[in-house]
Amino acid sequence: MGKVRVKKETGRLYLDFMYQGVRCREFTSLTDTAANRRRVQALMDKVDREIALGKFNFRETFPGSPRADRFDTVDGPAGGGLGSAKGQVDHTPRFRTFAETWVDENRPAWRRSYEETVIGTLNQYLLPKFGNQTVASINRAELLAYRAELSKMISPRGKPLSNTRINKIMGFARQILNEAADRYEFRRPFQGIKPLKQKKPDIHPFTLEEVNLILRTVRSDYRNYLAVRFWTGLRTGEANGLLWDRIDFDNNVILVRDTLVRGRLQSDTKTYDSARDVPMLPPVREALLDQKKRVPKGVEWVFCNRCGSPIDNQNFTKRVWTPLLAELGLKYRRPYQTRHTAATLMLGAGEAPEWIARVLGHTTTEMLFRVYSRYVPNLTRQDGSAMAQLLASQAGGLFNNNNQEED
């Protein structure tokens, strides 16, 4: 929002506002009186309103300003806006305005946590950069330049933004601008821009021996929690958001229907296929029965802290998980590696990939083979020797037959 200010040296009022990412100060000849302030404030309100609606024309409002020439390429001369595409009039809204429309239209299909992520990304990155530009004026060169700018930014953790993070930021811009291009019939500016290459998932599962060592050593009040995570492959939010009415001891299944995100229980899962029934293997059933005895009466959470609240992942990682791995001399891995460990152990045990995919909540087996397959030989010691033995036996018989024919 713009402000009406007074220049100390002259006592004259002026308008101070942001437009197209540029701070503008437009001075008047009016002195600082109550009546003059009302007049200038009315003009400031009009400017703010037109900027928000994408209807602001700098030259029309401030025809004598030296800045008018600068904005003509977007606003155009008085009486019409000369757009950036082929000299046509640009009647498209500002990026900020259209982004708000896009969020409102997609909100019903989003989980609350995803909505917060989108809005946070818009407010932190995209709106400060493109908010005041019309959607049709944002071109490919600007997008590539901004992506390069993002690669030089430092995150709150003191590290450069990862390619994954940059792709997510630019991905939201892509969705917004593609939708705008379809509605207002201009060329998609992201055409030909490919996402940055991302690192493969960081998969470092524990061995069966390490899992047993962890379960023997961890604090007793967290042993059942880790046992369930290691033997089911539940995601962090799924395990932390598990409720007792989702535990079906009669049919030996865990009904995964909810997830805990940022301390709030959401009655849906990460994807459609993530809502699933997870078999309760004997060690899992044993752990859950023991947990039932430990949880205070009236607490709905399967795993909770001493106050009866669900487990907070950051607190668990800092106070339990990290010290535990250090004590055991194990290389640090995120708690999420319990899920990867479950997947590799299931594969190593020879379970059908289709069954494993269903247990983990994957749509297909593609991710299993793409992400976990390289760990299977180490776990099963089936490194091709069986195939080599088969071929050797067949080849031996074939060669013997050939030799007999030659004789």
C-alpha positions in Angstrom: 0.0 0.0 0.0 1.3 3.5 -0.9 1.8 6.2 1.6 1.2 10.0 1.5 4.3 11.7 2.9 5.6 15.2 3.3 9.1 16.4 2.1 10.7 18.1 5.1 12.7 20.6 3.0 9.7 22.0 1.1 6.7 21.0 3.2 5.1 19.6 0.0 3.1 16.4 -0.1 4.1 13.4 -2.2 3.0 9.9 -3.0 5.3 7.0 -2.1 4.4 3.6 -3.6 5.8 0.5 -5.4 5.0 -0.2 -9.0 6.5 -2.8 -11.3 9.1 -3.5 -8.5 10.2 0.1 -8.6 9.8 2.6 -5.7 8.1 5.7 -7.0 7.9 9.1 -5.4 5.5 11.5 -7.2 5.6 15.0 -5.8 2.7 17.5 -5.7 2.7 21.3 -5.2 0.3 21.0 -2.3 1.3 22.0 1.2 0.7 19.8 4.2 -2.8 20.8 5.3 -5.7 18.6 6.4 -7.7 19.4 3.2 -4.7 18.8 0.9 -3.9 15.5 2.7 -7.4 14.3 2.0 -7.0 15.2 -1.7 -3.7 13.4 -2.1 -4.8 10.4 0.0 -7.8 10.0 -2.4 -5.4 9.9 -5.3 -3.1 7.4 -3.5 -6.2 5.2 -2.8 -7.1 5.3 -6.5 -3.5 4.4 -7.5 -3.5 1.4 -5.0 -6.9 0.2 -6.3 -5.9 0.4 -10.0 -2.6 -1.4 -9.4 -4.4 -4.2 -7.5 -6.9 -4.5 -10.4 -4.2 -4.3 -13.1 -5.7 -1.2 -14.5 -3.1 1.4 -13.5 -1.6 3.5 -16.3 1.4 5.5 -15.0 1.4 8.2 -17.8 -2.4 8.8 -17.5 -2.1 9.4 -13.7 1.3 11.3 -13.7 1.7 12.7 -17.2 4.5 15.0 -16.3 6.5 12.5 -14.4 10.0 11.6 -15.8 9.2 8.0 -14.9 6.3 7.8 -17.4 8.6 6.8 -20.3 10.0 3.9 -18.2 6.6 2.3 -17.8 5.2 3.0 -21.3 6.4 -0.4 -22.5 3.9 -2.1 -20.2 1.2 0.5 -19.6 1.4 2.1 -23.1 0.6 5.7 -23.9 -2.5 7.4 -22.6 -5.7 5.9 -23.9 -4.5 2.3 -24.2 -1.8 -0.1 -22.9 0.7 -1.3 -25.4 1.5 -4.9 -24.5 4.7 -6.7 -24.8 3.4 -9.0 -27.5 3.3 -7.8 -31.1 2.2 -4.3 -30.1 -1.2 -5.5 -29.0 -3.1 -3.9 -26.2 -2.4 -5.7 -22.9 -5.5 -6.1 -20.9 -4.2 -9.0 -18.8 -4.2 -8.6 -15.0 -1.2 -8.2 -12.8 0.5 -11.4 -11.7 -0.5 -10.7 -8.1 -4.2 -10.4 -9.0 -4.2 -13.5 -11.1 -2.3 -15.5 -8.6 -4.9 -14.7 -6.0 -7.6 -15.9 -8.4 -5.6 -19.1 -9.2 -5.2 -19.9 -5.5 -9.0 -19.3 -4.8 -9.9 -21.6 -7.7 -7.6 -24.4 -6.7 -8.0 -24.2 -2.9 -10.9 -26.8 -2.8 -8.6 -29.4 -4.3 -5.6 -28.8 -2.0 -4.8 -30.0 1.4 -4.4 -27.2 3.9 -0.6 -27.8 4.3 -0.1 -27.6 0.6 -2.1 -24.4 0.4 0.1 -22.9 3.1 3.2 -24.0 1.1 1.8 -22.3 -2.1 0.9 -19.1 -0.4 4.2 -19.0 1.5 6.2 -19.5 -1.7 4.2 -16.8 -3.5 4.7 -14.3 -0.7 8.4 -15.0 -0.2 9.6 -15.3 -3.8 7.1 -14.8 -6.7 5.0 -11.8 -5.7 7.9 -9.5 -4.7 9.5 -10.3 -8.1 6.5 -10.4 -10.5 3.6 -9.2 -8.5 3.0 -5.8 -10.2 3.7 -7.0 -13.8 0.9 -8.1 -16.1 0.9 -11.8 -16.7 1.4 -11.3 -20.4 4.4 -9.1 -19.9 6.5 -11.7 -18.1 8.7 -13.3 -20.7 11.1 -16.3 -21.0 14.2 -14.2 -20.4 12.9 -12.8 -17.2 12.0 -16.2 -15.9 15.4 -17.6 -16.7 17.1 -14.6 -15.1 15.1 -15.0 -12.0 15.9 -18.7 -11.8 19.6 -17.9 -12.0 19.0 -15.3 -9.2 17.3 -18.0 -7.0 20.4 -20.2 -7.4 22.4 -17.5 -5.7 20.1 -17.0 -2.8 20.9 -18.4 0.7 18.2 -20.3 2.6 17.4 -19.6 6.3 19.7 -22.6 7.1 22.6 -20.8 5.6 22.8 -22.9 2.4 22.1 -22.1 -1.2 18.6 -23.1 -2.4 18.6 -26.6 -3.8 17.5 -27.4 -7.4 14.5 -29.2 -5.9 13.5 -26.0 -4.1 14.1 -23.8 -7.1 12.0 -26.1 -9.3 9.2 -26.0 -6.8 9.2 -22.2 -6.8 9.4 -21.9 -10.6 6.8 -24.7 -10.8 4.2 -22.6 -9.1 5.0 -19.7 -11.5 4.7 -22.1 -14.4 1.2 -23.2 -13.3 0.0 -19.7 -12.8 1.4 -18.3 -16.1 0.3 -21.3 -18.1 -3.3 -20.9 -16.8 -3.2 -17.2 -17.6 -1.8 -17.9 -21.1 -4.7 -20.2 -21.8 -7.3 -17.8 -20.5 -5.9 -14.6 -22.1 -4.5 -16.3 -25.2 -0.8 -15.3 -25.1 2.2 -17.5 -25.6 3.2 -19.6 -22.6 6.5 -18.0 -21.4 7.7 -21.2 -19.8 7.7 -23.0 -23.2 11.1 -24.6 -23.7 12.2 -24.1 -20.1 13.1 -27.4 -18.5 13.4 -28.0 -14.7 16.8 -28.1 -13.2 18.3 -31.5 -12.7 17.7 -32.8 -9.2 19.7 -35.2 -7.1 18.4 -38.7 -6.7 16.6 -39.4 -3.4 19.0 -39.8 -0.5 18.4 -43.4 0.3 20.5 -44.9 3.2 18.5 -47.7 4.8 19.6 -49.6 7.9 20.6 -53.2 7.9 18.5 -55.8 9.8 21.3 -56.0 12.4 21.3 -52.2 12.8 17.5 -52.2 13.2 17.7 -54.8 15.9 20.5 -52.8 17.6 18.4 -49.6 17.6 15.3 -51.3 19.0 17.3 -52.9 21.8 18.9 -49.6 22.7 16.3 -46.9 22.2 14.3 -45.5 25.2 11.5 -47.9 26.2 8.8 -45.2 25.6 9.9 -44.9 21.9 10.7 -48.6 21.2 7.2 -49.5 20.0 7.0 -46.3 17.9 10.2 -47.2 16.0 9.3 -50.9 15.7 6.1 -49.9 13.9 7.9 -47.5 11.7 10.7 -50.0 10.8 8.3 -52.9 10.1 5.5 -51.1 8.3 7.2 -48.3 6.3 4.7 -45.7 7.5 5.5 -42.1 6.6 6.4 -39.8 9.5 3.0 -38.0 9.4 1.1 -41.3 9.1 2.8 -42.8 12.1 2.6 -39.6 14.2 -1.1 -39.1 13.3 -2.1 -42.7 14.0 -5.3 -43.0 16.1 -6.4 -46.0 18.1 -9.7 -46.3 16.2 -7.5 -46.9 13.1 -6.0 -50.1 14.6 -8.0 -53.2 13.7 -6.7 -55.9 16.0 -9.5 -58.3 14.8 -8.3 -58.3 11.2 -4.7 -57.5 11.9 -4.5 -54.4 9.8 -3.6 -50.7 10.4 -6.0 -48.4 8.6 -3.9 -45.5 7.2 -6.4 -42.8 6.6 -4.9 -39.7 8.3 -1.7 -37.8 8.5 -0.3 -35.3 11.0 1.1 -32.2 9.3 2.6 -29.2 11.2 0.8 -30.4 14.4 -2.6 -30.7 12.7 -4.4 -33.9 11.9 -5.6 -34.1 8.3 -8.3 -36.6 7.5 -6.6 -37.5 4.2 -3.3 -38.9 3.1 -0.5 -37.7 0.8 -2.0 -39.3 -2.3 -5.1 -41.3 -3.2 -3.2 -44.6 -3.0 -1.7 -43.6 0.3 -5.0 -44.4 2.0 -4.5 -48.1 2.6 -4.7 -51.1 4.9 -1.2 -52.1 6.2 -0.9 -55.7 7.4 0.0 -56.1 11.0 3.0 -58.4 11.1 3.5 -60.3 14.4 6.2 -57.8 15.7 4.0 -54.9 14.8 1.0 -56.4 16.6 3.1 -57.1 19.6 4.4 -53.6 19.7 0.9 -52.1 19.4 -0.5 -54.3 22.1 2.3 -53.2 24.4 1.7 -49.6 23.4 -2.0 -49.9 24.3 -1.0 -50.6 27.9 1.4 -47.6 28.0 -0.9 -44.9 26.7 -3.0 -43.1 29.3 -6.8 -43.7 29.2 -8.7 -41.3 27.0 -5.7 -40.5 24.8 -6.7 -41.1 21.1 -3.1 -41.0 19.8 -1.3 -44.4 19.4 2.0 -42.7 19.9 2.1 -39.7 22.2 4.5 -37.8 24.5 4.2 -37.6 28.3 1.5 -34.9 28.0 -0.7 -37.1 25.8 0.0 -35.0 22.7 1.1 -36.5 19.4 4.8 -36.9 18.8 6.5 -33.8 17.4 9.0 -34.9 14.7 11.5 -32.2 15.3 11.5 -32.8 19.0 11.9 -36.6 18.5 14.7 -36.1 16.0 16.6 -33.7 18.3 16.1 -35.4 21.7 15.8 -39.1 20.9 16.8 -40.0 17.4 20.1 -38.1 16.9 21.6 -38.9 20.3 20.6 -42.6 19.8 22.5 -42.9 16.5 25.5 -41.1 18.0 25.5 -43.5 21.0 25.5 -46.5 18.7 28.2 -45.1 16.4 25.8 -45.2 13.4 26.0 -42.8 10.5 23.3 -40.1 10.9 20.2 -40.6 8.8 16.8 -38.9 9.0 14.0 -40.8 10.8 12.3 -41.1 7.3 14.9 -43.7 6.5 12.9 -46.1 8.6 10.5 -46.2 5.6 13.3 -46.8 3.2 14.6 -49.5 5.5 11.2 -51.3 5.5 11.1 -51.2 1.7 14.5 -52.7 1.3 14.0 -55.4 3.9 10.7 -56.4 2.3 12.4 -56.6 -1.1 15.3 -58.5 0.4 13.0 -61.0 2.0 11.6 -61.8 -1.5 8.1 -60.3 -1.1 6.2 -59.6 -4.3 6.9 -56.0 -5.5 3.2 -55.4 -6.1 2.4 -56.3 -2.4 5.2 -54.0 -1.2 4.0 -51.2 -3.3 0.5 -51.5 -1.8 1.9 -51.6 1.7 3.9 -48.5 1.2 1.1 -46.7 -0.6 2.6 -46.4 -4.1 0.5 -46.5 -7.2 2.9 -48.8 -9.1 6.1 -50.7 -8.6 8.1 -48.3 -10.7 9.4 -46.4 -7.6 10.5 -49.6 -5.9 12.7 -50.6 -8.8 14.0 -47.1 -9.5 14.8 -46.2 -5.9 15.5 -49.4 -4.0 16.6 -52.0 -6.4 20.4 -51.4 -5.9 20.1 -52.5 -2.2 18.4 -55.8 -2.9 21.6 -57.7 -4.0 23.3 -56.7 -0.7 20.4 -57.8 1.4 19.6 -61.1 -0.4 23.1 -62.0 -1.7 21.4 -62.7 -5.0 23.8 -60.9 -7.2 23.3 -62.9 -10.4 25.1 -66.0 -9.3 21.9 -68.1 -9.7 21.5 -66.9 -13.3 25.1 -67.5 -14.0 24.8 -71.1 -12.6 21.8 -71.7 -14.8 23.5 -70.4 -18.0 26.6 -72.4 -17.2 24.7 -75.6 -16.9 22.8 -75.0 -20.1 26.0 -73.9 -21.9 27.9 -76.9 -20.7 25.3 -79.3 -22.2 25.2 -77.4 -25.4 29.0 -77.4 -25.8 29.1 -81.1 -25.0 26.6 -81.8 -27.8 28.5 -79.7 -30.2 31.7 -81.5 -29.4 30.0 -84.9 -29.9 28.7 -83.8 -33.3 32.2 -82.7 -34.4 33.6 -86.0 -33.3 
